[in-house]
Amino acid sequence: MPKAGPQSPEHSAAELLASNRELWDQWTDVHVESDFYAVDRFLEGESSLQSIELDELGEEVDGKSLLHLQCHFGLDSLSWARRGARVTGVDLSPRAIERARGLASRAGLAATFHARDVLELDLGRRFDVVFTSYGVLDWLRDLNRWAAVVAAHLEPGGLFYMVEFHPVLGLLDDGGRSLEGSYFPAAEPIRYKEKGTYADPDAAVDGTSYTWPHSLSEILSALLNAGLRIESFREFDFSPYDCFPFTREVAPGRSVIPGLEGKVPLCFSVRARAAGADA
Ligand SMILES: C[S@@+](CC[C@H](N)C(=O)[O-])C[C@H]1O[C@@H](n2cnc3c(N)ncnc32)[C@H](O)[C@@H]1O
């Protein structure tokens, strides 16, 4: 995940988006081949979904239409398809969408994928479930707009579910002991020269990320402002992914900050409902 760097000089929103798109195109090719994403295991039938979302959403997608926002190259989208969801995935990176379509075909799964900026998304239809997960919100400059897109794509009474890394993690330095940066959102994005990726720190990648850290109140307020009713909000003292410099995997699907076990939130989840029908 990107860490705090110098603030961005003046660039248009379109230039920042283009830089992020170009970076994610590069990262996608590394990720598809990485041990981190384990595409081989997925093709052998393993799910890429983690215990948190499986426990909180897993039993509810069968036979439902599901929109996966920021789906990367489609591993989780296709894992939901295997559980019976009729999946549409959306991602900024054309390379990721190309890879997602290829993966669907290799896995023999039906799913639809679109290369779009989530903040400009208008698919002209609604879904039973909108899903997004792990490492998504920091890439979005405007959460009110994001939440409006979520609401516009939900059927009346439809379910929004997200699980995300906890914003306090953005404050920790690489050792996980000192605080740096600010918890509260800043107007300017964080600009960071990326070498490698969280999935493969040694990968030959050269790009610049622009990210907008968001506080919990900003995230929850955006959903409320869009008219969604929050059904549950949970915080977790572990991460399913060992993708931070300060985490260690202590069991499969369970990474913690050594010495701070049980003391720091690493993830949070939200279930929220669109108005208009009894849940
Ligand atoms: C960390 S990844 C998604 C994580 C997901 N859980 C996974 O690993 O499959 C973040 C994704 O957000 C996408 N993204 C970034 N900015 C976006 C935007 N404005 N609109 C749509 N997708 C965006 C990137 O292309 C990337 O695929």
The ligand as an SDF file (V2000), in Angstrom:
LIG
                    3D

 27 29  0  0  0  0  0  0  0  0999 V2000
   -5.7680   -2.8610   -4.2190 C   0  0  0  0  0  0  0  0  0  0  0  0
   -6.6400   -3.0750   -5.7050 S   0  0  0  0  0  0  0  0  0  0  0  0
   -8.1410   -3.8920   -5.3900 C   0  0  0  0  0  0  0  0  0  0  0  0
   -8.0700   -4.8300   -4.3360 C   0  0  0  0  0  0  0  0  0  0  0  0
   -8.8600   -6.0710   -4.5080 C   0  0  0  0  0  0  0  0  0  0  0  0
   -9.2860   -6.4700   -3.2100 N   0  0  0  0  0  0  0  0  0  0  0  0
   -8.0030   -7.1330   -5.1430 C   0  0  0  0  0  0  0  0  0  0  0  0
   -6.8650   -7.3260   -4.7270 O   0  0  0  0  0  0  0  0  0  0  0  0
   -8.4650   -7.7660   -6.0750 O   0  0  0  0  0  0  0  0  0  0  0  0
   -7.2380   -1.4450   -6.0550 C   0  0  0  0  0  0  0  0  0  0  0  0
   -7.8730   -1.3500   -7.4450 C   0  0  0  0  0  0  0  0  0  0  0  0
   -8.5060   -0.0750   -7.5400 O   0  0  0  0  0  0  0  0  0  0  0  0
   -8.4290    0.3080   -8.8980 C   0  0  0  0  0  0  0  0  0  0  0  0
   -8.7030    1.7540   -8.9670 N   0  0  0  0  0  0  0  0  0  0  0  0
   -7.9440    2.7900   -8.5390 C   0  0  0  0  0  0  0  0  0  0  0  0
   -8.5670    3.9640   -8.7610 N   0  0  0  0  0  0  0  0  0  0  0  0
   -9.7510    3.6670   -9.3630 C   0  0  0  0  0  0  0  0  0  0  0  0
  -10.8240    4.4460   -9.8670 C   0  0  0  0  0  0  0  0  0  0  0  0
  -10.8130    5.7760   -9.7990 N   0  0  0  0  0  0  0  0  0  0  0  0
  -11.8730    3.7940  -10.4480 N   0  0  0  0  0  0  0  0  0  0  0  0
  -11.9020    2.4410  -10.5410 C   0  0  0  0  0  0  0  0  0  0  0  0
  -10.9090    1.6500  -10.0720 N   0  0  0  0  0  0  0  0  0  0  0  0
   -9.8400    2.2490   -9.4970 C   0  0  0  0  0  0  0  0  0  0  0  0
   -7.0420   -0.1010   -9.3400 C   0  0  0  0  0  0  0  0  0  0  0  0
   -6.9250   -0.1770  -10.7460 O   0  0  0  0  0  0  0  0  0  0  0  0
   -6.9000   -1.4470   -8.6060 C   0  0  0  0  0  0  0  0  0  0  0  0
   -7.2240   -2.5110   -9.4610 O   0  0  0  0  0  0  0  0  0  0  0  0
  1  2  1  0
  2  3  1  0
  2 10  1  0
  3  4  1  0
  4  5  1  0
  5  6  1  0
  5  7  1  0
  7  8  2  0
  7  9  1  0
 10 11  1  0
 11 12  1  0
 11 26  1  0
 12 13  1  0
 13 14  1  0
 13 24  1  0
 14 15  1  0
 14 23  1  0
 15 16  2  0
 16 17  1  0
 17 18  1  0
 17 23  2  0
 18 19  1  0
 18 20  2  0
 20 21  1  0
 21 22  2  0
 22 23  1  0
 24 25  1  0
 24 26  1  0
 26 27  1  0
M  CHG  2   2   1   9  -1
M  END
$$$$
